[in-house]
Structures are given as C-alpha cells and as structure tokens.
Amino acid sequence: MYKVGILTVSDKCSQGKRKDKSGKLICQTLAENGYEISTYQIVPDEQQVIMRHLIKWSDEMHLDLIITTGGTGLSPRDVTPEATLKVVKKEVPGIAEALRLEGLKKTPHAMLSRGIAGTRGVTLIINLPGSPKAVREGLEVLLLALPHALAKLKGDPTECGKD
C-alpha cells in the first residue's frame, strides 16, 4: 500500500472561510483505490510554507506520493508550481501534459493550469488544480498510471521491464 500526503493550498480554506472540497475528494478517491492517506493539511498560498511541507513529507515521512490541490492558476498568489519546482529533483512532464490534455477535452481553461509533477527521492509530487471538477477529472487520468509510476520509482522488480 502506498503512503500519500494531500496538501490543499488555499488562503480561504486555511483561514476557515471556505470548506476544502478538493482535498477531501482526493483523500476519499485515493483511499477507495487502496492508497493509505498518511497526512492531509491545508496551507495558505505561501511558497515557503508549501516547500516546507513537500520537503518534510518526502525527506522525513518518506511518503510515496504527494498530491497538491490549488495554487496552479494565474492569480498573483498562485505559487504552488514554483514551490514544487524548487523541491523536486526530476520533473515528470508527461503527467502534467496528460492532465492538461484531458482537461482540454472538457474546457479551454485547462490550458491555463500551470501544475507540474516531479520526484524528490522516492516521492512523486503532483500538482492538481483547486476545483473539485478538475480534481475529479485529473484523478481519473492519474489512477491509470499511478501504480506503475510508484512501483518504478521504488525500483520494484515486478514492475521493471514491463514498459
């Protein structure tokens, strides 16, 4: 079972002014698909705060997967991709490309998402948008490839050579 951290990035949710539907949806969907939700946090749109969580969760908690939601758009306070870029060691552009491509089938606004994906050690970090609809659609895409991606990242010999 893979250990997962969910990080919701939202000023309003972190201040209790709005309920976090997207983070809860990620938790529920991944749990229903056999992933262990090890931690879930809501933080403001602050680059250093986001970075601290990503580093702690990957380097100290050794999570297999971190999914962020929120902060991927064009608003001045949207800094999740910048924070993620500062902590990942290897980018995995195909994940972000697949998420945007699938989103474009439903709305032209998907091209405005700046989310990225990458690895830090043996942790895969993926940015999802903040809207529950975009999260639901993104998870449909991710769930198809996550088991293989996480196994490869861990060097699982039963998955090696299958691609």
ABEGO torsion letter per residue (X at the ends): XBBBBBBBBBAAAAAGABBBAAAAAAAAAAAAAGBBBABBBBBBBBAAAAAAAAAAAAAAAGBABBBBBEGABABAABAAAAAAAAABABBBAAAAAAAAAAAAAABAAAAABABBBBBBEABBBBBBBABAAAAAAAAAAAAAAAAAAAAAAAGBAAABGAX
